[in-house]
Amino acid sequence: MFAKNSYLYNIIKMINCVKDLNNEIFKKTARFLAVTLVLATSVSLLAACKSDSNDVYTKEFPDVNEIEYNISEYLKAPKLSDVKLRKSRIDNSVNYALVSILLQKAERTAYKEANSAQVALYDTVNLTFTGVPADESIELDDMILASMSNASSSSGTNLVIGSGSFIGEYYNEKDPSKNNKGFEEQLVGMNVGESKDILVTFPDTYAEKSLCSVVVKFSVKINSIDRPTLGELTDEACKAYTGYETVEAYTEYLEEYYSGVYAYDAVYGQCEIIKECKEIVDVYVDKYIHDNIIYSYGESLTQKDYEDAYEELYDSIYDKAYSWAVSIANERIILKYLFDNCSITLSEEEFDEMFATDWEDNKDAYKSNYGIETKEDAIEYFGRDELELSYMFEKMIKVLPDHISIVE
């Protein structure tokens, strides 16, 4: 329930592996994670199906990047220079990424008795929580309400304060009545055994649309505190976990990275889709149904069997396909707006260079995980249009902070 919002945000978050260091940070897997996550969210395999004449039938889809449309018909977007991003959000994430390295081997002290300790930054707290909309007139699905509570769990939930795992601070100049501190920040200072209510505002871009911009009241109880003793982060430790030679170099990278993804998030939150782009939605609906056919029936269908399967599945999964397709199509429109306003293009030479880097860094993983033996097979498997999108996004987040206002 507390996962971050848009799918591209999550892709870039995962690219750098800085949030979850239980599996260490592997800088060289960056683009590999990017393309595999894009695949998981928005890429259909161009599966081969045998036709009645035993010729190979390939299901092909239009290149979404080549669909032409007038952005202003579909999107009401802010002037980029008017978009504001609070620098504290960047700083908090950078600091936690650095501290995460120290947390791996930190000595810890457990506090379980009532009033034995107060929650502090970087503590791991075990807590029980239940959330409901602060506005009682807002009705949410029972499953969504259930996901905002762990009261039925006998073991509670462990949370590292400062990790950004739960909903963060909400700041909107246009609607300050909803401005609230983040979930984790509001736990600081609570005693073991203490209970209190806190107000948290879900992001405008939250994945579950019914929770976007909704203020939720959480009733929280601190069950225990596990406190680390942190030393000094050395260049040696930094290199061991991240591949960067120095703490300074890694910090510079993190600042650039978080500035980019949070700038994107800030712009995304102020964009309003006026209407859906049917041409893009139709492509993604078709891809969604296609993937379900391949998953359910396999790839060795004749063309007639494939068409029969499509007709059979269409009615049963169309609503899910349509909902997914609209969300992906809407983000495509926002990305096009940003690419145009940040003058982002991708030449053939740039694509070849970026993909060559991917291949050299990750070809062993491609082979072992997907059975991909050549560059050509990889491009077909992931889809060139989705790889282009990933690379253009990578270029865009490097320059987007220069187009918005980062404020204290």
C-alpha positions as CSV (number, residue, x, y, z in Angstrom):
1,M,0.0,0.0,0.0
2,F,2.9,2.4,0.7
3,A,4.7,1.7,-2.5
4,K,5.7,4.8,-4.5
5,N,3.5,6.2,-7.2
6,S,4.0,6.2,-11.0
7,Y,5.5,3.3,-12.9
8,L,8.4,5.2,-14.3
9,Y,9.2,6.6,-10.9
10,N,9.4,3.1,-9.7
11,I,11.6,2.0,-12.6
12,I,14.2,4.7,-11.9
13,K,13.9,4.1,-8.2
14,M,14.8,0.4,-8.8
15,I,17.5,1.3,-11.4
16,N,19.8,2.6,-8.7
17,C,19.0,0.0,-6.0
18,V,19.6,2.6,-3.3
19,K,16.4,2.0,-1.2
20,D,16.8,-1.6,-0.4
21,L,20.3,-2.5,0.5
22,N,19.6,-6.0,1.8
23,N,20.9,-7.2,-1.5
24,E,23.6,-4.5,-1.8
25,I,23.9,-1.9,-4.5
26,F,25.0,-2.9,-7.9
27,K,25.6,0.1,-10.1
28,K,26.2,-1.9,-13.2
29,T,22.7,-3.5,-13.1
30,A,21.1,-0.1,-13.6
31,R,19.8,-0.3,-17.1
32,F,19.2,-4.0,-16.8
33,L,16.7,-3.4,-14.1
34,A,15.2,-0.5,-16.1
35,V,14.4,-2.6,-19.1
36,T,13.2,-5.6,-17.2
37,L,10.9,-3.4,-15.1
38,V,9.6,-1.7,-18.2
39,L,9.0,-5.1,-19.6
40,A,7.0,-6.1,-16.5
41,T,4.8,-3.0,-16.7
42,S,4.4,-2.1,-20.3
43,V,6.0,-4.4,-22.8
44,S,4.3,-7.2,-24.7
45,L,6.5,-9.9,-26.1
46,L,6.3,-10.1,-29.9
47,A,5.5,-13.8,-29.7
48,A,5.6,-16.0,-32.7
49,C,2.5,-18.1,-33.4
50,K,2.2,-20.8,-36.2
51,S,-0.4,-20.2,-38.8
52,D,-2.6,-22.8,-40.5
53,S,-0.1,-23.0,-43.3
54,N,2.7,-23.7,-40.8
55,D,4.3,-20.4,-41.6
56,V,5.4,-18.3,-38.5
57,Y,2.8,-15.7,-37.6
58,T,4.3,-12.8,-35.7
59,K,1.9,-10.5,-33.7
60,E,3.2,-7.0,-34.3
61,F,2.1,-3.7,-32.6
62,P,2.3,-0.1,-33.8
63,D,5.3,1.9,-32.4
64,V,3.6,4.1,-29.8
65,N,6.5,6.6,-30.2
66,E,5.4,7.2,-33.8
67,I,1.8,8.0,-33.0
68,E,1.2,11.7,-33.8
69,Y,-1.2,13.8,-31.7
70,N,-1.6,17.3,-30.4
71,I,-0.6,17.3,-26.7
72,S,-2.8,20.2,-25.8
73,E,-5.9,18.2,-26.7
74,Y,-5.2,15.6,-24.1
75,L,-3.1,17.3,-21.4
76,K,-3.3,20.4,-19.2
77,A,0.3,20.9,-18.0
78,P,2.0,23.4,-15.8
79,K,4.7,25.8,-16.9
80,L,7.8,24.0,-15.9
81,S,9.4,27.1,-14.3
82,D,6.3,27.3,-12.0
83,V,6.8,23.8,-10.6
84,K,8.4,23.8,-7.2
85,L,10.3,21.0,-5.5
86,R,11.4,21.1,-1.9
87,K,15.1,20.5,-1.5
88,S,14.5,18.7,1.8
89,R,12.9,15.9,0.0
90,I,16.1,15.4,-2.1
91,D,18.4,15.7,1.0
92,N,16.4,13.2,3.1
93,S,16.7,10.6,0.4
94,V,20.4,11.2,-0.2
95,N,21.1,11.0,3.5
96,Y,19.2,7.7,3.9
97,A,20.9,6.2,0.9
98,L,24.3,6.9,2.5
99,V,23.2,5.8,6.0
100,S,21.8,2.6,4.5
101,I,25.4,1.4,3.9
102,L,26.2,1.8,7.6
103,L,23.0,0.1,8.6
104,Q,24.2,-3.2,7.1
105,K,26.6,-4.0,9.9
106,A,25.5,-1.6,12.6
107,E,25.3,-2.9,16.2
108,R,21.8,-2.5,17.6
109,T,20.1,-2.0,20.9
110,A,16.5,-3.3,21.4
111,Y,13.9,-1.3,23.4
112,K,10.7,-3.2,24.2
113,E,9.6,-1.9,27.5
114,A,7.1,0.9,27.7
115,N,8.7,4.4,27.7
116,S,12.2,2.8,27.5
117,A,13.1,4.9,24.4
118,Q,11.7,7.5,21.9
119,V,11.7,7.0,18.2
120,A,14.7,8.6,16.4
121,L,15.9,8.9,12.8
122,Y,17.1,5.6,11.4
123,D,15.6,3.5,14.2
124,T,13.8,0.4,13.1
125,V,10.4,0.5,14.8
126,N,7.8,-2.2,15.1
127,L,4.4,-0.7,14.9
128,T,0.7,-1.4,14.5
129,F,-1.4,1.0,12.4
130,T,-4.9,1.4,11.1
131,G,-5.9,4.1,8.5
132,V,-9.2,5.6,7.5
133,P,-10.0,8.7,5.4
134,A,-10.0,11.8,7.6
135,D,-13.1,13.0,5.6
136,E,-15.8,10.5,6.6
137,S,-17.7,11.2,3.4
138,I,-15.0,9.5,1.3
139,E,-15.8,5.9,0.6
140,L,-13.0,3.5,-0.2
141,D,-13.1,-0.1,-1.4
142,D,-12.9,-2.7,1.5
143,M,-9.6,-4.1,0.1
144,I,-8.0,-0.7,0.0
145,L,-9.1,0.0,3.6
146,A,-7.7,-3.4,4.6
147,S,-4.4,-2.6,3.0
148,M,-4.1,0.5,5.2
149,S,-4.1,-1.5,8.4
150,N,-2.0,-4.2,9.9
151,A,-4.0,-4.5,13.1
152,S,-4.8,-8.1,12.4
153,S,-1.1,-9.0,12.4
154,S,0.3,-10.4,15.6
155,S,3.8,-9.4,14.7
156,G,3.3,-5.8,13.6
157,T,5.3,-4.1,10.8
158,N,8.9,-3.1,10.9
159,L,9.8,0.3,9.5
160,V,13.1,2.1,9.3
161,I,12.5,5.8,10.1
162,G,13.9,8.0,7.3
163,S,13.8,5.2,4.7
164,G,10.9,6.8,2.8
165,S,9.1,3.5,2.7
166,F,5.8,5.0,3.8
167,I,4.0,8.0,2.5
168,G,6.1,11.1,2.7
169,E,5.5,14.8,3.2
170,Y,2.7,16.4,1.1
171,Y,3.3,19.9,-0.1
172,N,1.0,21.8,-2.5
173,E,0.9,25.6,-2.6
174,K,-2.4,25.5,-4.4
175,D,-4.1,23.5,-1.6
176,P,-2.2,24.0,1.6
177,S,-5.1,22.7,3.7
178,K,-3.9,19.2,2.8
179,N,-0.2,19.8,3.6
180,N,1.0,17.2,6.1
181,K,4.3,15.8,7.3
182,G,5.3,12.3,6.2
183,F,4.2,9.2,8.1
184,E,7.7,8.4,9.3
185,E,8.5,12.0,10.4
186,Q,5.5,12.1,12.6
187,L,6.6,9.0,14.5
188,V,9.8,10.7,15.7
189,G,9.7,11.3,19.4
190,M,7.0,8.7,20.2
191,N,7.7,6.4,23.1
192,V,7.7,2.6,23.1
193,G,4.1,1.6,23.9
194,E,2.7,5.0,22.9
195,S,-0.3,5.4,20.6
196,K,-1.4,8.5,18.7
197,D,-3.3,9.6,15.6
198,I,-1.5,11.2,12.6
199,L,-2.7,12.7,9.4
200,V,-1.0,11.8,6.1
201,T,-1.9,13.0,2.6
202,F,-1.4,10.5,-0.2
203,P,0.5,11.9,-3.3
204,D,-1.4,13.4,-6.2
205,T,0.2,10.7,-8.4
206,Y,-0.4,7.7,-6.1
207,A,-0.9,4.5,-8.0
208,E,-4.2,3.7,-6.4
209,K,-6.3,6.5,-8.0
210,S,-9.0,6.5,-5.3
211,L,-6.3,7.6,-2.7
212,C,-4.7,10.4,-4.8
213,S,-4.6,13.6,-2.6
214,V,-6.7,11.9,0.1
215,V,-5.9,12.8,3.7
216,V,-5.9,9.6,5.8
217,K,-5.9,9.4,9.6
218,F,-3.7,6.7,10.9
219,S,-3.9,5.4,14.5
220,V,-0.4,4.2,15.3
221,K,1.1,2.3,18.2
222,I,4.9,1.9,18.7
223,N,5.5,-1.7,19.9
224,S,9.3,-1.7,20.0
225,I,12.4,0.2,18.8
226,D,15.6,-1.3,17.4
227,R,18.3,1.4,17.5
228,P,21.5,1.2,15.4
229,T,24.9,2.6,16.5
230,L,26.2,4.3,13.4
231,G,29.9,5.0,12.6
232,E,31.5,7.0,9.9
233,L,31.0,6.1,6.3
234,T,34.3,5.5,4.6
235,D,35.3,5.5,1.0
236,E,36.2,1.8,1.3
237,A,32.7,0.9,2.5
238,C,31.1,3.1,-0.1
239,K,33.0,1.4,-2.9
240,A,32.2,-2.1,-1.5
241,Y,28.5,-1.5,-1.6
242,T,28.0,0.9,-4.5
243,G,31.0,0.7,-6.9
244,Y,31.7,4.4,-6.5
245,E,35.3,5.2,-5.5
246,T,34.5,7.8,-2.9
247,V,31.6,9.0,-0.7
248,E,31.8,12.3,-2.4
249,A,31.3,10.8,-5.8
250,Y,28.4,8.7,-4.7
251,T,26.8,11.6,-3.0
252,E,27.0,13.7,-6.2
253,Y,25.4,10.8,-8.1
254,L,22.6,10.5,-5.6
255,E,21.9,14.2,-5.6
256,E,21.6,14.2,-9.4
257,Y,19.4,11.1,-9.3
258,Y,16.9,12.2,-6.7
259,S,16.7,15.7,-8.1
260,G,15.7,14.2,-11.4
261,V,13.1,11.7,-10.3
262,Y,11.5,14.0,-7.7
263,A,11.4,16.8,-10.3
264,Y,9.5,14.4,-12.6
265,D,7.2,13.5,-9.7
266,A,6.6,17.2,-9.0
267,V,5.7,17.9,-12.6
268,Y,3.6,14.8,-12.9
269,G,1.5,15.8,-9.9
270,Q,0.5,19.0,-11.5
271,C,-0.5,17.5,-14.9
272,E,-4.1,17.0,-15.7
273,I,-5.3,14.6,-18.4
274,I,-8.2,16.2,-20.3
275,K,-9.1,13.1,-22.2
276,E,-7.6,9.8,-23.2
277,C,-5.7,9.3,-26.4
278,K,-7.6,6.4,-28.0
279,E,-4.9,5.5,-30.5
280,I,-2.4,4.8,-27.7
281,V,-4.9,3.2,-25.3
282,D,-6.0,0.8,-28.1
283,V,-2.4,-0.4,-28.6
284,Y,-1.9,-1.1,-24.9
285,V,-5.3,-2.8,-24.6
286,D,-4.2,-5.1,-27.4
287,K,-0.9,-5.8,-25.8
288,Y,-2.4,-6.6,-22.5
289,I,-4.8,-9.1,-24.1
290,H,-2.0,-10.6,-26.2
291,D,0.2,-11.2,-23.2
292,N,-2.7,-13.0,-21.4
293,I,-3.2,-15.2,-24.5
294,I,0.5,-16.2,-24.5
295,Y,0.4,-16.8,-20.8
296,S,-2.7,-18.9,-20.9
297,Y,-2.3,-20.8,-24.1
298,G,1.3,-20.7,-25.0
299,E,3.1,-19.5,-28.1
300,S,2.4,-22.4,-30.4
301,L,-1.1,-21.4,-31.5
302,T,-2.2,-21.3,-35.1
303,Q,-3.4,-17.9,-36.3
304,K,-7.0,-19.1,-36.1
305,D,-6.6,-20.4,-32.5
306,Y,-5.0,-17.1,-31.5
307,E,-7.9,-15.2,-32.9
308,D,-10.4,-17.5,-31.1
309,A,-8.5,-17.1,-27.9
310,Y,-8.5,-13.3,-28.3
311,E,-12.3,-13.3,-28.7
312,E,-12.7,-15.6,-25.8
313,L,-10.6,-13.5,-23.4
314,Y,-11.7,-10.1,-24.6
315,D,-14.9,-9.7,-22.6
316,S,-13.5,-11.2,-19.4
317,I,-10.4,-9.1,-19.1
318,Y,-11.2,-6.0,-21.1
319,D,-11.9,-3.8,-18.1
320,K,-8.6,-4.6,-16.5
321,A,-6.8,-4.2,-19.8
322,Y,-8.5,-0.8,-20.4
323,S,-7.7,0.5,-16.9
324,W,-4.1,-0.5,-17.3
325,A,-3.8,0.9,-20.8
326,V,-5.2,4.3,-19.9
327,S,-2.7,4.7,-17.0
328,I,0.2,3.8,-19.3
329,A,-1.1,6.0,-22.2
330,N,-1.6,9.0,-19.9
331,E,1.9,8.8,-18.7
332,R,3.1,8.5,-22.2
333,I,1.4,11.8,-23.0
334,I,3.0,13.5,-20.0
335,L,6.4,12.1,-21.0
336,K,6.0,13.5,-24.5
337,Y,5.2,16.9,-23.0
338,L,8.4,16.7,-21.0
339,F,10.5,15.4,-23.8
340,D,9.4,18.3,-26.0
341,N,9.9,21.0,-23.4
342,C,13.3,19.6,-22.3
343,S,14.3,19.1,-26.0
344,I,14.9,15.4,-25.5
345,T,15.7,13.4,-28.6
346,L,17.4,10.1,-29.2
347,S,19.5,9.6,-32.3
348,E,20.3,6.2,-33.8
349,E,23.9,6.6,-32.6
350,E,22.8,7.4,-29.0
351,F,20.4,4.4,-29.0
352,D,23.1,2.1,-30.3
353,E,25.7,3.4,-27.7
354,M,23.3,3.1,-24.7
355,F,22.1,-0.3,-25.7
356,A,25.6,-1.5,-26.4
357,T,26.5,-0.5,-22.8
358,D,23.4,-2.4,-21.5
359,W,24.5,-5.4,-23.5
360,E,28.1,-5.5,-22.3
361,D,27.1,-4.9,-18.7
362,N,24.3,-7.4,-18.6
363,K,24.6,-9.9,-21.4
364,D,25.2,-12.8,-18.9
365,A,22.0,-11.9,-17.0
366,Y,20.1,-11.6,-20.2
367,K,21.2,-15.1,-21.2
368,S,20.6,-16.8,-17.8
369,N,17.3,-15.0,-17.0
370,Y,15.7,-14.8,-20.5
371,G,17.6,-17.1,-22.8
372,I,18.7,-14.1,-24.9
373,E,21.8,-14.9,-26.9
374,T,22.2,-11.8,-29.1
375,K,21.7,-8.1,-29.2
376,E,19.1,-8.5,-31.9
377,D,17.1,-11.0,-29.7
378,A,17.2,-8.6,-26.8
379,I,15.8,-5.7,-28.8
380,E,13.0,-7.9,-30.1
381,Y,12.3,-9.3,-26.6
382,F,12.1,-6.0,-24.8
383,G,10.8,-3.9,-27.7
384,R,12.7,-1.1,-29.3
385,D,10.1,1.5,-28.6
386,E,10.2,0.7,-24.9
387,L,14.0,0.8,-24.8
388,E,13.9,4.1,-26.5
389,L,11.4,5.4,-23.9
390,S,13.7,4.2,-21.1
391,Y,16.8,5.9,-22.6
392,M,14.9,9.2,-23.3
393,F,13.6,9.2,-19.7
394,E,17.1,8.7,-18.5
395,K,18.3,11.7,-20.5
396,M,15.3,13.8,-19.4
397,I,15.7,13.4,-15.6
398,K,19.2,14.7,-15.9
399,V,18.1,18.1,-17.2
400,L,14.6,18.4,-15.8
401,P,15.8,19.9,-12.4
402,D,17.2,22.9,-14.4
403,H,13.7,23.6,-15.8
404,I,11.8,23.8,-12.4
405,S,12.3,25.6,-9.1
406,I,14.0,23.8,-6.3
407,V,13.2,25.6,-3.0
408,E,14.2,25.4,0.6
